[in-house]
Amino acid sequence: MARKTKRTATRTKKTARKSRATQTAPIPPGMRTVTPYLVISGAAKAIEFYKKAFGAKEISRQPMENGMLMHAMIKVGDSLIMMSDEFPGSDSKSPTSAGATTFNLHIYTKDVDKLWNQAVKAGATPTMPLENQFWGERYGKLQDPFGHIWSVAMVVKMSEAEKEAKRQAAFAAFEKGEHPGSESGSM
């Protein structure tokens, strides 16, 4: 009787493993729990911009007959970003239609000055200068031609005195109702 129970248990474990192996994974390979999904007026042009500005690699593209993109995916560094064109009646709008964006995408890089210059050359507009910041990063913000905001950064060595001076300048700007890094206040 003990042999039968042991055989039955072994078969049950094998069946469970086989069943799990044939199941569809709930998260596609390479994807993370949270993935940005951009809505863009001109998604195909945006892909070409992101290739030039940030070294993006195109992963997939699903065009419609009229040339609009129903869905696309790019990879910047080790991160995936999904996107599509803006569609009438959708609950998501592009920044150009909405008149603003409520978020920014942040890129860490080994050479932030190179990436900054590459993005500006490709057509991005600086919205906050690339400078060493009080939290110990060289950081700046850009707006792409499609209305999305991107921040770029890398950790840099800074003295505690330099960090403190930058922190005081930033907080002084905030106290005046200015944003550090804008034309009226700088970090």
QUIRA-V768664 format. One line per field, one symbol per residue. ss: DSSP state (@ for helix, = for strand, . for the rest). psi: psi as a letter, one per 30 degrees, with the letter a starting at -180 (. if undefined). burial: + if it has 9 or more other C-alpha atoms within 8 Angstrom, else -. A space follows every 10 residues. Layout:
ss=???
psi=???
burial=???
This chain:
ss=.@@@@@@@@@ @@@@@@@@@@ @@........ ......==== ..@@@@@@@@ @@@@..==== ===.....== ======..== =====..... ....@@@@.. ...=====.. .@@@@@@@@@ @@..====== ==....==== ===.....== =====....@ @@@@@@@@@@ @@@@@..... .......
psi=eeeeeeeeee eeeeeeeeee eflkkfklkf llekkkjkkk jheeeeeeee eeegglkkel killegflke klklkjbgkk kllllkkkfl fklleeefgl lgllkkkklf ieeeeeeeee efgkkkfkkj lklfggljkl klklfgfkkk kklkklkkle eeeeeeeeee eeeefgglkk flefkk.
burial=---------- ---------- ---------- ----+--+++ +++--++-++ ++++++-+-- +-+----+++ ++++++---+ ++++++---- --++++---- +--+----+- -+--++-+++ -+++++++++ -+++-+++++ ++++++++++ ++++------ -++++++-++ +-++---+++ ++--+++
